[in-house]
């Protein structure tokens, strides 16, 4: 979003009267959309399709295609963020309790058995993220981060934000020039 306009996506959705929304971004992390936008999409639209897109390491960008719920049906009650389109990349399980690889952010598992079963697939993905470098190890599951909302300034998120800032540097604001 533009500087000082963090909720521009919320405003756009509030004024949108069409039947379909195509959202391209990282779901449920705060990196590419607000919590309000994600909640409204879940409450007022039905996910029809999701497509993984090529992306840089430390970002899991996907295309989410939503269709507005019928006017006759009420929007869902306050939809908890645990209701998510994210799924385990090994078994397809959905819901809360998913864990994201801290090195790539592009691979999610639901537990120890899926983590163990994904060793070769995950190492292959890491090699792509590391420009073809051979990967002999991968981070232990205990180091993986929860697939939960990454609220800036919330407790226990400083390490995750620091890692994301390092992996996805942002342009520094230019100093304002004084009038001579």
CNS distance restraints for C-alpha pairs under 8 A (distance, minus, plus):
assign (resid   1 and name CA) (resid   5 and name CA) 6.23 0.50 0.50
assign (resid   1 and name CA) (resid   6 and name CA) 5.62 0.50 0.50
assign (resid   1 and name CA) (resid   7 and name CA) 7.67 0.50 0.50
assign (resid   1 and name CA) (resid   8 and name CA) 6.55 0.50 0.50
assign (resid   1 and name CA) (resid   9 and name CA) 7.59 0.50 0.50
assign (resid   2 and name CA) (resid   6 and name CA) 6.94 0.50 0.50
assign (resid   2 and name CA) (resid   8 and name CA) 7.94 0.50 0.50
assign (resid   6 and name CA) (resid  34 and name CA) 7.51 0.50 0.50
assign (resid   7 and name CA) (resid  11 and name CA) 6.37 0.50 0.50
assign (resid   7 and name CA) (resid  34 and name CA) 6.77 0.50 0.50
assign (resid   8 and name CA) (resid  12 and name CA) 6.13 0.50 0.50
assign (resid   9 and name CA) (resid  13 and name CA) 6.22 0.50 0.50
assign (resid   9 and name CA) (resid  33 and name CA) 6.83 0.50 0.50
assign (resid   9 and name CA) (resid  34 and name CA) 7.44 0.50 0.50
assign (resid   9 and name CA) (resid  37 and name CA) 6.54 0.50 0.50
assign (resid  10 and name CA) (resid  14 and name CA) 6.14 0.50 0.50
assign (resid  10 and name CA) (resid  34 and name CA) 7.35 0.50 0.50
assign (resid  10 and name CA) (resid  36 and name CA) 6.49 0.50 0.50
assign (resid  10 and name CA) (resid  37 and name CA) 5.10 0.50 0.50
assign (resid  11 and name CA) (resid  15 and name CA) 6.37 0.50 0.50
assign (resid  12 and name CA) (resid  16 and name CA) 6.09 0.50 0.50
assign (resid  13 and name CA) (resid  37 and name CA) 7.43 0.50 0.50
assign (resid  18 and name CA) (resid  68 and name CA) 7.80 0.50 0.50
assign (resid  19 and name CA) (resid  67 and name CA) 5.68 0.50 0.50
assign (resid  19 and name CA) (resid  68 and name CA) 5.01 0.50 0.50
assign (resid  20 and name CA) (resid  65 and name CA) 7.14 0.50 0.50
assign (resid  20 and name CA) (resid  66 and name CA) 5.54 0.50 0.50
assign (resid  20 and name CA) (resid  67 and name CA) 4.50 0.50 0.50
assign (resid  20 and name CA) (resid  68 and name CA) 6.02 0.50 0.50
assign (resid  21 and name CA) (resid  65 and name CA) 5.89 0.50 0.50
assign (resid  21 and name CA) (resid  66 and name CA) 5.08 0.50 0.50
assign (resid  21 and name CA) (resid  67 and name CA) 6.47 0.50 0.50
assign (resid  21 and name CA) (resid  68 and name CA) 7.88 0.50 0.50
assign (resid  22 and name CA) (resid  63 and name CA) 6.74 0.50 0.50
assign (resid  22 and name CA) (resid  64 and name CA) 5.74 0.50 0.50
assign (resid  22 and name CA) (resid  65 and name CA) 4.66 0.50 0.50
assign (resid  22 and name CA) (resid  66 and name CA) 6.36 0.50 0.50
assign (resid  23 and name CA) (resid  63 and name CA) 5.78 0.50 0.50
assign (resid  23 and name CA) (resid  64 and name CA) 5.08 0.50 0.50
assign (resid  23 and name CA) (resid  65 and name CA) 6.45 0.50 0.50
assign (resid  23 and name CA) (resid  66 and name CA) 7.91 0.50 0.50
assign (resid  24 and name CA) (resid  61 and name CA) 6.61 0.50 0.50
assign (resid  24 and name CA) (resid  62 and name CA) 5.61 0.50 0.50
assign (resid  24 and name CA) (resid  63 and name CA) 4.53 0.50 0.50
assign (resid  24 and name CA) (resid  64 and name CA) 6.27 0.50 0.50
assign (resid  25 and name CA) (resid  31 and name CA) 7.90 0.50 0.50
assign (resid  25 and name CA) (resid  32 and name CA) 5.35 0.50 0.50
assign (resid  25 and name CA) (resid  33 and name CA) 7.39 0.50 0.50
assign (resid  25 and name CA) (resid  60 and name CA) 7.44 0.50 0.50
assign (resid  25 and name CA) (resid  61 and name CA) 4.67 0.50 0.50
assign (resid  25 and name CA) (resid  62 and name CA) 5.54 0.50 0.50
assign (resid  25 and name CA) (resid  63 and name CA) 6.76 0.50 0.50
assign (resid  26 and name CA) (resid  30 and name CA) 7.81 0.50 0.50
assign (resid  26 and name CA) (resid  31 and name CA) 6.49 0.50 0.50
assign (resid  26 and name CA) (resid  32 and name CA) 5.82 0.50 0.50
assign (resid  26 and name CA) (resid  33 and name CA) 7.80 0.50 0.50
assign (resid  26 and name CA) (resid  59 and name CA) 6.85 0.50 0.50
assign (resid  26 and name CA) (resid  60 and name CA) 5.37 0.50 0.50
assign (resid  26 and name CA) (resid  61 and name CA) 4.76 0.50 0.50
assign (resid  26 and name CA) (resid  62 and name CA) 6.32 0.50 0.50
assign (resid  27 and name CA) (resid  32 and name CA) 7.68 0.50 0.50
assign (resid  27 and name CA) (resid  33 and name CA) 7.86 0.50 0.50
assign (resid  27 and name CA) (resid  38 and name CA) 7.57 0.50 0.50
assign (resid  27 and name CA) (resid  61 and name CA) 7.87 0.50 0.50
assign (resid  27 and name CA) (resid  62 and name CA) 7.87 0.50 0.50
assign (resid  27 and name CA) (resid  85 and name CA) 7.80 0.50 0.50
assign (resid  27 and name CA) (resid  86 and name CA) 7.40 0.50 0.50
assign (resid  28 and name CA) (resid  33 and name CA) 7.97 0.50 0.50
assign (resid  28 and name CA) (resid  35 and name CA) 7.10 0.50 0.50
assign (resid  28 and name CA) (resid  38 and name CA) 6.83 0.50 0.50
assign (resid  28 and name CA) (resid  81 and name CA) 7.68 0.50 0.50
assign (resid  28 and name CA) (resid  84 and name CA) 7.69 0.50 0.50
assign (resid  28 and name CA) (resid 147 and name CA) 7.59 0.50 0.50
assign (resid  28 and name CA) (resid 148 and name CA) 6.55 0.50 0.50
assign (resid  28 and name CA) (resid 149 and name CA) 5.27 0.50 0.50
assign (resid  28 and name CA) (resid 150 and name CA) 7.56 0.50 0.50
assign (resid  29 and name CA) (resid  33 and name CA) 7.94 0.50 0.50
assign (resid  29 and name CA) (resid 147 and name CA) 7.58 0.50 0.50
assign (resid  29 and name CA) (resid 148 and name CA) 6.57 0.50 0.50
assign (resid  29 and name CA) (resid 149 and name CA) 4.71 0.50 0.50
assign (resid  29 and name CA) (resid 150 and name CA) 4.86 0.50 0.50
assign (resid  29 and name CA) (resid 151 and name CA) 7.68 0.50 0.50
assign (resid  30 and name CA) (resid  34 and name CA) 5.52 0.50 0.50
assign (resid  30 and name CA) (resid  35 and name CA) 6.56 0.50 0.50
assign (resid  30 and name CA) (resid 149 and name CA) 6.49 0.50 0.50
assign (resid  30 and name CA) (resid 150 and name CA) 5.62 0.50 0.50
assign (resid  30 and name CA) (resid 151 and name CA) 6.57 0.50 0.50
assign (resid  31 and name CA) (resid 150 and name CA) 7.97 0.50 0.50
assign (resid  33 and name CA) (resid  37 and name CA) 6.32 0.50 0.50
assign (resid  33 and name CA) (resid  38 and name CA) 7.04 0.50 0.50
assign (resid  34 and name CA) (resid  38 and name CA) 6.49 0.50 0.50
assign (resid  35 and name CA) (resid  39 and name CA) 6.10 0.50 0.50
assign (resid  35 and name CA) (resid 149 and name CA) 7.65 0.50 0.50
assign (resid  36 and name CA) (resid  40 and name CA) 6.07 0.50 0.50
assign (resid  37 and name CA) (resid  41 and name CA) 6.14 0.50 0.50
assign (resid  38 and name CA) (resid  42 and name CA) 6.32 0.50 0.50
assign (resid  39 and name CA) (resid  43 and name CA) 6.14 0.50 0.50
assign (resid  39 and name CA) (resid  79 and name CA) 6.58 0.50 0.50
assign (resid  39 and name CA) (resid  80 and name CA) 7.76 0.50 0.50
assign (resid  39 and name CA) (resid  81 and name CA) 6.94 0.50 0.50
assign (resid  40 and name CA) (resid  44 and name CA) 5.84 0.50 0.50
assign (resid  40 and name CA) (resid  45 and name CA) 7.74 0.50 0.50
assign (resid  41 and name CA) (resid  45 and name CA) 5.28 0.50 0.50
assign (resid  41 and name CA) (resid  46 and name CA) 7.71 0.50 0.50
assign (resid  41 and name CA) (resid  66 and name CA) 7.62 0.50 0.50
assign (resid  42 and name CA) (resid  46 and name CA) 6.73 0.50 0.50
assign (resid  42 and name CA) (resid  47 and name CA) 7.80 0.50 0.50
assign (resid  42 and name CA) (resid  79 and name CA) 6.77 0.50 0.50
assign (resid  42 and name CA) (resid  83 and name CA) 7.92 0.50 0.50
assign (resid  42 and name CA) (resid  84 and name CA) 7.93 0.50 0.50
assign (resid  43 and name CA) (resid  75 and name CA) 5.47 0.50 0.50
assign (resid  43 and name CA) (resid  76 and name CA) 4.98 0.50 0.50
assign (resid  43 and name CA) (resid  77 and name CA) 7.12 0.50 0.50
assign (resid  43 and name CA) (resid  78 and name CA) 7.14 0.50 0.50
assign (resid  43 and name CA) (resid  79 and name CA) 6.05 0.50 0.50
assign (resid  44 and name CA) (resid  68 and name CA) 5.98 0.50 0.50
assign (resid  44 and name CA) (resid  69 and name CA) 5.74 0.50 0.50
assign (resid  44 and name CA) (resid  75 and name CA) 5.30 0.50 0.50
assign (resid  44 and name CA) (resid  76 and name CA) 7.04 0.50 0.50
assign (resid  45 and name CA) (resid  66 and name CA) 5.70 0.50 0.50
assign (resid  45 and name CA) (resid  67 and name CA) 5.20 0.50 0.50
assign (resid  45 and name CA) (resid  68 and name CA) 4.16 0.50 0.50
assign (resid  45 and name CA) (resid  69 and name CA) 5.04 0.50 0.50
assign (resid  46 and name CA) (resid  66 and name CA) 5.32 0.50 0.50
assign (resid  46 and name CA) (resid  67 and name CA) 5.22 0.50 0.50
assign (resid  46 and name CA) (resid  68 and name CA) 6.26 0.50 0.50
assign (resid  46 and name CA) (resid  69 and name CA) 6.23 0.50 0.50
assign (resid  47 and name CA) (resid  64 and name CA) 6.98 0.50 0.50
assign (resid  47 and name CA) (resid  65 and name CA) 5.95 0.50 0.50
assign (resid  47 and name CA) (resid  66 and name CA) 4.40 0.50 0.50
assign (resid  47 and name CA) (resid  67 and name CA) 6.49 0.50 0.50
assign (resid  47 and name CA) (resid  85 and name CA) 7.65 0.50 0.50
assign (resid  48 and name CA) (resid  64 and name CA) 7.76 0.50 0.50
assign (resid  48 and name CA) (resid  65 and name CA) 5.58 0.50 0.50
assign (resid  48 and name CA) (resid  66 and name CA) 5.41 0.50 0.50
assign (resid  48 and name CA) (resid  67 and name CA) 6.61 0.50 0.50
assign (resid  49 and name CA) (resid  64 and name CA) 5.99 0.50 0.50
assign (resid  49 and name CA) (resid  65 and name CA) 5.18 0.50 0.50
assign (resid  49 and name CA) (resid  66 and name CA) 7.21 0.50 0.50
assign (resid  50 and name CA) (resid  62 and name CA) 6.74 0.50 0.50
assign (resid  50 and name CA) (resid  63 and name CA) 5.42 0.50 0.50
assign (resid  50 and name CA) (resid  64 and name CA) 4.47 0.50 0.50
assign (resid  50 and name CA) (resid  65 and name CA) 6.16 0.50 0.50
assign (resid  51 and name CA) (resid  62 and name CA) 5.56 0.50 0.50
assign (resid  51 and name CA) (resid  63 and name CA) 5.00 0.50 0.50
assign (resid  51 and name CA) (resid  64 and name CA) 6.63 0.50 0.50
assign (resid  52 and name CA) (resid  60 and name CA) 7.98 0.50 0.50
assign (resid  52 and name CA) (resid  61 and name CA) 6.74 0.50 0.50
assign (resid  52 and name CA) (resid  62 and name CA) 4.50 0.50 0.50
assign (resid  52 and name CA) (resid  63 and name CA) 6.42 0.50 0.50
assign (resid  53 and name CA) (resid  60 and name CA) 7.96 0.50 0.50
assign (resid  53 and name CA) (resid  61 and name CA) 5.85 0.50 0.50
assign (resid  53 and name CA) (resid  62 and name CA) 5.08 0.50 0.50
assign (resid  53 and name CA) (resid  63 and name CA) 6.86 0.50 0.50
assign (resid  54 and name CA) (resid  61 and name CA) 7.32 0.50 0.50
assign (resid  55 and name CA) (resid  59 and name CA) 6.62 0.50 0.50
assign (resid  55 and name CA) (resid  60 and name CA) 6.62 0.50 0.50
assign (resid  55 and name CA) (resid  61 and name CA) 6.11 0.50 0.50
assign (resid  56 and name CA) (resid  60 and name CA) 7.90 0.50 0.50
assign (resid  56 and name CA) (resid 129 and name CA) 7.23 0.50 0.50
assign (resid  57 and name CA) (resid 103 and name CA) 7.67 0.50 0.50
assign (resid  57 and name CA) (resid 104 and name CA) 4.95 0.50 0.50
assign (resid  57 and name CA) (resid 105 and name CA) 6.86 0.50 0.50
assign (resid  57 and name CA) (resid 106 and name CA) 7.20 0.50 0.50
assign (resid  57 and name CA) (resid 129 and name CA) 5.46 0.50 0.50
assign (resid  57 and name CA) (resid 167 and name CA) 7.73 0.50 0.50
assign (resid  58 and name CA) (resid 102 and name CA) 7.71 0.50 0.50
assign (resid  58 and name CA) (resid 103 and name CA) 6.76 0.50 0.50
assign (resid  58 and name CA) (resid 104 and name CA) 4.80 0.50 0.50
assign (resid  58 and name CA) (resid 105 and name CA) 4.87 0.50 0.50
assign (resid  58 and name CA) (resid 106 and name CA) 7.02 0.50 0.50
assign (resid  58 and name CA) (resid 164 and name CA) 6.74 0.50 0.50
assign (resid  58 and name CA) (resid 167 and name CA) 6.26 0.50 0.50
assign (resid  58 and name CA) (resid 168 and name CA) 7.40 0.50 0.50
assign (resid  59 and name CA) (resid 104 and name CA) 7.18 0.50 0.50
assign (resid  59 and name CA) (resid 105 and name CA) 5.69 0.50 0.50
assign (resid  59 and name CA) (resid 106 and name CA) 6.50 0.50 0.50
assign (resid  60 and name CA) (resid 105 and name CA) 6.03 0.50 0.50
assign (resid  60 and name CA) (resid 106 and name CA) 4.91 0.50 0.50
assign (resid  69 and name CA) (resid  73 and name CA) 6.88 0.50 0.50
assign (resid  69 and name CA) (resid  75 and name CA) 7.29 0.50 0.50
assign (resid  79 and name CA) (resid  83 and name CA) 6.83 0.50 0.50
assign (resid  81 and name CA) (resid 149 and name CA) 7.84 0.50 0.50
assign (resid  82 and name CA) (resid  95 and name CA) 5.70 0.50 0.50
assign (resid  82 and name CA) (resid  96 and name CA) 5.04 0.50 0.50
assign (resid  82 and name CA) (resid 148 and name CA) 7.95 0.50 0.50
assign (resid  83 and name CA) (resid  95 and name CA) 5.79 0.50 0.50
assign (resid  83 and name CA) (resid  96 and name CA) 7.37 0.50 0.50
assign (resid  84 and name CA) (resid  94 and name CA) 7.31 0.50 0.50
assign (resid  84 and name CA) (resid  95 and name CA) 6.13 0.50 0.50
assign (resid  84 and name CA) (resid  96 and name CA) 7.89 0.50 0.50
assign (resid  85 and name CA) (resid  94 and name CA) 7.21 0.50 0.50
assign (resid  85 and name CA) (resid  95 and name CA) 7.95 0.50 0.50
assign (resid  86 and name CA) (resid  94 and name CA) 6.19 0.50 0.50
assign (resid  86 and name CA) (resid  95 and name CA) 7.31 0.50 0.50
assign (resid  87 and name CA) (resid  92 and name CA) 5.23 0.50 0.50
assign (resid  87 and name CA) (resid  93 and name CA) 5.38 0.50 0.50
assign (resid  87 and name CA) (resid  94 and name CA) 4.39 0.50 0.50
assign (resid  87 and name CA) (resid  95 and name CA) 7.15 0.50 0.50
assign (resid  87 and name CA) (resid  98 and name CA) 7.42 0.50 0.50
assign (resid  87 and name CA) (resid 108 and name CA) 7.22 0.50 0.50
assign (resid  87 and name CA) (resid 109 and name CA) 7.83 0.50 0.50
assign (resid  88 and name CA) (resid  92 and name CA) 4.69 0.50 0.50
assign (resid  88 and name CA) (resid  93 and name CA) 5.19 0.50 0.50
assign (resid  88 and name CA) (resid  94 and name CA) 6.37 0.50 0.50
assign (resid  88 and name CA) (resid  98 and name CA) 6.64 0.50 0.50
assign (resid  88 and name CA) (resid 108 and name CA) 5.27 0.50 0.50
assign (resid  88 and name CA) (resid 109 and name CA) 4.58 0.50 0.50
assign (resid  88 and name CA) (resid 110 and name CA) 5.50 0.50 0.50
assign (resid  89 and name CA) (resid 107 and name CA) 6.43 0.50 0.50
assign (resid  89 and name CA) (resid 108 and name CA) 5.49 0.50 0.50
assign (resid  89 and name CA) (resid 109 and name CA) 5.96 0.50 0.50
assign (resid  90 and name CA) (resid 108 and name CA) 7.94 0.50 0.50
assign (resid  90 and name CA) (resid 109 and name CA) 6.49 0.50 0.50
assign (resid  90 and name CA) (resid 114 and name CA) 5.86 0.50 0.50
assign (resid  90 and name CA) (resid 117 and name CA) 7.63 0.50 0.50
assign (resid  90 and name CA) (resid 118 and name CA) 6.64 0.50 0.50
assign (resid  91 and name CA) (resid 114 and name CA) 7.00 0.50 0.50
assign (resid  93 and name CA) (resid 110 and name CA) 6.96 0.50 0.50
assign (resid  94 and name CA) (resid  98 and name CA) 7.69 0.50 0.50
assign (resid  96 and name CA) (resid 147 and name CA) 7.69 0.50 0.50
assign (resid  97 and name CA) (resid 110 and name CA) 6.02 0.50 0.50
assign (resid  97 and name CA) (resid 111 and name CA) 7.85 0.50 0.50
assign (resid  97 and name CA) (resid 146 and name CA) 7.07 0.50 0.50
assign (resid  97 and name CA) (resid 147 and name CA) 7.37 0.50 0.50
assign (resid  98 and name CA) (resid 108 and name CA) 6.30 0.50 0.50
assign (resid  98 and name CA) (resid 109 and name CA) 5.61 0.50 0.50
assign (resid  98 and name CA) (resid 110 and name CA) 4.52 0.50 0.50
assign (resid  98 and name CA) (resid 111 and name CA) 7.32 0.50 0.50
assign (resid  98 and name CA) (resid 146 and name CA) 6.06 0.50 0.50
assign (resid  98 and name CA) (resid 147 and name CA) 5.43 0.50 0.50
assign (resid  99 and name CA) (resid 108 and name CA) 5.32 0.50 0.50
assign (resid  99 and name CA) (resid 109 and name CA) 5.34 0.50 0.50
assign (resid  99 and name CA) (resid 110 and name CA) 6.12 0.50 0.50
assign (resid  99 and name CA) (resid 111 and name CA) 7.52 0.50 0.50
assign (resid  99 and name CA) (resid 144 and name CA) 5.86 0.50 0.50
assign (resid  99 and name CA) (resid 145 and name CA) 5.54 0.50 0.50
assign (resid  99 and name CA) (resid 146 and name CA) 4.52 0.50 0.50
assign (resid  99 and name CA) (resid 147 and name CA) 5.35 0.50 0.50
assign (resid 100 and name CA) (resid 105 and name CA) 5.62 0.50 0.50
assign (resid 100 and name CA) (resid 106 and name CA) 7.16 0.50 0.50
assign (resid 100 and name CA) (resid 107 and name CA) 5.75 0.50 0.50
assign (resid 100 and name CA) (resid 108 and name CA) 4.48 0.50 0.50
assign (resid 100 and name CA) (resid 109 and name CA) 6.75 0.50 0.50
assign (resid 100 and name CA) (resid 144 and name CA) 5.58 0.50 0.50
assign (resid 100 and name CA) (resid 145 and name CA) 5.29 0.50 0.50
assign (resid 100 and name CA) (resid 146 and name CA) 6.03 0.50 0.50
assign (resid 100 and name CA) (resid 147 and name CA) 5.84 0.50 0.50
assign (resid 101 and name CA) (resid 105 and name CA) 4.96 0.50 0.50
assign (resid 101 and name CA) (resid 106 and name CA) 6.74 0.50 0.50
assign (resid 101 and name CA) (resid 107 and name CA) 5.60 0.50 0.50
assign (resid 101 and name CA) (resid 108 and name CA) 6.41 0.50 0.50
assign (resid 101 and name CA) (resid 139 and name CA) 7.45 0.50 0.50
assign (resid 101 and name CA) (resid 144 and name CA) 5.18 0.50 0.50
assign (resid 101 and name CA) (resid 145 and name CA) 6.70 0.50 0.50
assign (resid 102 and name CA) (resid 139 and name CA) 7.57 0.50 0.50
assign (resid 102 and name CA) (resid 143 and name CA) 7.20 0.50 0.50
assign (resid 102 and name CA) (resid 144 and name CA) 5.43 0.50 0.50
assign (resid 102 and name CA) (resid 145 and name CA) 6.21 0.50 0.50
assign (resid 103 and name CA) (resid 126 and name CA) 7.71 0.50 0.50
assign (resid 103 and name CA) (resid 139 and name CA) 7.50 0.50 0.50
assign (resid 104 and name CA) (resid 126 and name CA) 6.67 0.50 0.50
assign (resid 104 and name CA) (resid 129 and name CA) 6.70 0.50 0.50
assign (resid 107 and name CA) (resid 122 and name CA) 7.22 0.50 0.50
assign (resid 108 and name CA) (resid 147 and name CA) 7.89 0.50 0.50
assign (resid 109 and name CA) (resid 114 and name CA) 5.87 0.50 0.50
assign (resid 109 and name CA) (resid 115 and name CA) 5.96 0.50 0.50
assign (resid 110 and name CA) (resid 114 and name CA) 6.46 0.50 0.50
assign (resid 110 and name CA) (resid 115 and name CA) 7.67 0.50 0.50
assign (resid 111 and name CA) (resid 115 and name CA) 6.11 0.50 0.50
assign (resid 112 and name CA) (resid 116 and name CA) 6.07 0.50 0.50
assign (resid 112 and name CA) (resid 141 and name CA) 7.28 0.50 0.50
assign (resid 113 and name CA) (resid 117 and name CA) 6.13 0.50 0.50
assign (resid 114 and name CA) (resid 118 and name CA) 6.03 0.50 0.50
assign (resid 115 and name CA) (resid 119 and name CA) 6.82 0.50 0.50
assign (resid 115 and name CA) (resid 141 and name CA) 7.06 0.50 0.50
assign (resid 118 and name CA) (resid 122 and name CA) 5.71 0.50 0.50
assign (resid 119 and name CA) (resid 123 and name CA) 6.09 0.50 0.50
assign (resid 120 and name CA) (resid 124 and name CA) 6.17 0.50 0.50
assign (resid 121 and name CA) (resid 125 and name CA) 6.36 0.50 0.50
assign (resid 122 and name CA) (resid 126 and name CA) 6.18 0.50 0.50
assign (resid 122 and name CA) (resid 138 and name CA) 7.95 0.50 0.50
assign (resid 123 and name CA) (resid 127 and name CA) 6.14 0.50 0.50
assign (resid 123 and name CA) (resid 135 and name CA) 5.96 0.50 0.50
assign (resid 123 and name CA) (resid 136 and name CA) 7.54 0.50 0.50
assign (resid 123 and name CA) (resid 137 and name CA) 7.56 0.50 0.50
assign (resid 123 and name CA) (resid 138 and name CA) 6.82 0.50 0.50
assign (resid 124 and name CA) (resid 128 and name CA) 6.48 0.50 0.50
assign (resid 124 and name CA) (resid 135 and name CA) 7.80 0.50 0.50
assign (resid 125 and name CA) (resid 129 and name CA) 6.29 0.50 0.50
assign (resid 126 and name CA) (resid 130 and name CA) 6.03 0.50 0.50
assign (resid 126 and name CA) (resid 135 and name CA) 6.82 0.50 0.50
assign (resid 127 and name CA) (resid 131 and name CA) 6.25 0.50 0.50
assign (resid 127 and name CA) (resid 132 and name CA) 4.80 0.50 0.50
assign (resid 127 and name CA) (resid 133 and name CA) 5.35 0.50 0.50
assign (resid 127 and name CA) (resid 134 and name CA) 5.81 0.50 0.50
assign (resid 127 and name CA) (resid 135 and name CA) 5.88 0.50 0.50
assign (resid 128 and name CA) (resid 132 and name CA) 5.26 0.50 0.50
assign (resid 128 and name CA) (resid 133 and name CA) 7.68 0.50 0.50
assign (resid 139 and name CA) (resid 143 and name CA) 6.32 0.50 0.50
assign (resid 139 and name CA) (resid 144 and name CA) 7.24 0.50 0.50
assign (resid 140 and name CA) (resid 144 and name CA) 7.08 0.50 0.50
assign (resid 150 and name CA) (resid 154 and name CA) 7.88 0.50 0.50
assign (resid 150 and name CA) (resid 157 and name CA) 6.84 0.50 0.50
assign (resid 151 and name CA) (resid 157 and name CA) 7.40 0.50 0.50
assign (resid 152 and name CA) (resid 157 and name CA) 7.29 0.50 0.50
assign (resid 152 and name CA) (resid 161 and name CA) 7.49 0.50 0.50
assign (resid 153 and name CA) (resid 157 and name CA) 7.09 0.50 0.50
assign (resid 153 and name CA) (resid 158 and name CA) 7.28 0.50 0.50
assign (resid 154 and name CA) (resid 158 and name CA) 7.89 0.50 0.50
assign (resid 157 and name CA) (resid 161 and name CA) 6.18 0.50 0.50
assign (resid 158 and name CA) (resid 162 and name CA) 6.06 0.50 0.50
assign (resid 159 and name CA) (resid 163 and name CA) 6.22 0.50 0.50
assign (resid 160 and name CA) (resid 164 and name CA) 6.24 0.50 0.50
assign (resid 161 and name CA) (resid 165 and name CA) 6.03 0.50 0.50
assign (resid 162 and name CA) (resid 166 and name CA) 6.19 0.50 0.50
assign (resid 163 and name CA) (resid 167 and name CA) 6.17 0.50 0.50
assign (resid 164 and name CA) (resid 168 and name CA) 5.80 0.50 0.50
assign (resid 165 and name CA) (resid 169 and name CA) 5.49 0.50 0.50
assign (resid 165 and name CA) (resid 170 and name CA) 7.49 0.50 0.50
